[in-house]
Amino acid sequence: MSADDAAARRGILFIVASAACFGALDTTVKWLGATVPLVMAMWSRYLVQTLATGAVQVPRRGAALLRTRHPWLQALRGLLLVLCSSFAFLALRHMPVGEFTAIVMLTPLAITLTAVVSLGERVSTLRWLSVVGGFAGALIVIRPDADDFHWPLLLPLALVGLNTAFQLLTSKLARDEDPASIHFYSGLVATLAASVALPFAWQVPTGWLQWGALLQLGVLSTLGHYFLIVGYSAARASTLTPFLYTQIVFAALGGWLVFGHLPDRWAVAGIALIIVFGAFGSWLTTREQRERLSAAPIDATVGGG
């Protein structure tokens, strides 16, 4: 086995582990949503995440962890994170974990399309096909004409929009900011925002299960983001992106084990469309990037004396 193959397998392993953490996180959020206020869950998640990030990074970076060129953008990213969590927690109160996760996994398609349109580039027919196919899968999962349809089922689509803005802002900050600082500031801002509202929503957890679940939110979130970073540092995004969709499988498994819910045949069909067209969109992105690189002019002076 070559070194590249070993690195790719290691990257895939970490990405799948990250997907398992996020699937378990969504399952825990749904279970807690029926027992504790949303603000408490958010506060616990981001407090643990911020403390863990600080414990790891402060000894390594010291005061450099707090240096930033864009404090307002850092704050905006943290507030977007709070909004994303709020919409996710609310949506999970009204729909199964697997179906929710499948719709949210439209985010990579939305990010790609938004980036292409904002740059004024031409969108290929295949690219439109991937977006339309993924959105059709979301509509099949939601089924607006179904008798049991209610407006909170649209929350995951709104979350896709918020996630897209969050990821694009992350991409902008990552150009000249330390990734560790970005991660720390986002958790800190989210924790502070939740802390402001916490006194108005606090209630003492009724038992060790609630305490454990609140702690578990922060642990799963921290591990999920860590595994994601390690995975992408080991292998190319084009290799790893399709494996992000295993999160849908883990979320559906959690929904079945904890709540006894299995997606019906229509939901399975919609989820399958989202996975297929999401993976297809990732493949298109990789192919287009390679075409741009191959078409770029070669600098004849490179390597010259």
C-alpha positions, 0 to 999 in steps of 0.5 A: 500500500502506498503512502497516498493510499494509506493517507486516503484511508486514514482520512476516510476513517476520520471523516466517517468517525466525524459523520458518526459524531454528528449523527449522534449529536443530532439524535441527542439534540432531538432527545433533549429537545423534549426535556430541556429548553433549547438555550440550555442545550446550546449553552452546554454544547458550546461551553464544552466545545470552547473549554476543550478548544482552549485547553488544547490550543492555549498551551500551544499558541498562547495569546496568539490564539486571540489575535484576529484581523477581522473581529467583526467577521469572527463575531458574525460567524459565531452569531451565524453558528447560534442561528444554525444551532437554533434552527437545527434544534427547532427542526429536530423537535418536529421531524425524524433525525434521518430525514432532517440530516438528509435535507441539511446535507444539501448544503454542499450543493448550495455552497457550490452553486452560490459560489459559482453564481457570486463569481459570475461564472457560467453554471453548466447543465450538469451542475443545475441537474445536481442542484435540481435533483438534490432539491427534488429529493428534499421535497420528496422527504418533506412532501408539502402536499402530505396530510401531516405537513406543517410549516416547521418541516421547512426549517431544514431548508432555511438551515441550508441557507444559514449553513451556506452563509456560515461556510462561505464566511468561514472560507473568507476568514480562512484566507488570512486567519488561523483555523484554531482562532476561527474555531475558538472565537466561534465557540466563544461568541456562541457561548456568550450569546447563549449565556445572555439568554440562559437565566431566562430559560434555565431549569435544573436537569431532573436526573443524570441522564439529562446531565449526561446528555448535556455534556454529551452534546459538547463532547460529540461536537468537539470530537466531530469537528476535530475528526473533520479537521484531521480527515481533511488534513490527511487526504484531498477533499474530492476523496473525502466529500462523498463519505460525508453523506454517511452522516445520513446513515448514522442519523437514521440509525440513531433515529431507529435505536432511540425513537424507533423511527424508520423512514418510509419508502418515500423518505428513503427515495428522497434521501437516496436522491440527495445522496446521489446528486450530492455525490455527483455534485462533488464529482463535478466540482473535482472535475471542474477544478482539474479542468481549470488547472489543466487550462491554466497557462504555464509560466515558462520562467518557472525553474529558470536561472 
